[in-house]
Amino acid sequence: MKKLAVGPMTTPEYNEWWVRRTNDNIPKISQENSQSIEKQLRVIPSKLEIIKQDFERRNADLEKKVEQMEEEKMNLRLDINVQKLETEKLRKEKNKAEEELGSLKTDYKKLRLLMRTAG
């Protein structure tokens, strides 16, 4: 079965020319009045772009504040945990002192009773 090519037939020279062709309508940059490409292509931001940049800056500032507040919150939680531990320690010491006081009162009563019966 034979295949039939449809479309224009071109030579390799034409293909090479087509690939390297230049558009004569594009103005060339003169060396006399040369400016940097950055200056020539400087883009003036639109109002939307300015608003977007302002939003991104404010958002970054707020993110920093949130991070600082989270760090402060963590530090406060640590302070609370330390206070709870100290409170629990003092409560245990108080309970121990009350038990010792109760024991001393009992011993004192026993001693008084012994002194009455002996005297």
Sequence and secondary structure as in RCSB ss.txt:
>XXXX:A:sequence
MKKLAVGPMTTPEYNEWWVRRTNDNIPKISQENSQSIEKQLRVIPSKLEIIKQDFERRNADLEKKVEQMEEEKMN
LRLDINVQKLETEKLRKEKNKAEEELGSLKTDYKKLRLLMRTAG
>XXXX:A:secstr
      S    HHHHHHHHH   TTS    STT   HHHHT     HHHHHHHHHHHHHHHHHHHHHHHHHHHHH
HHHHHHHHHHHHHHHHHHHHHHHHHHHHHHHHHHHHHHHHHHH 
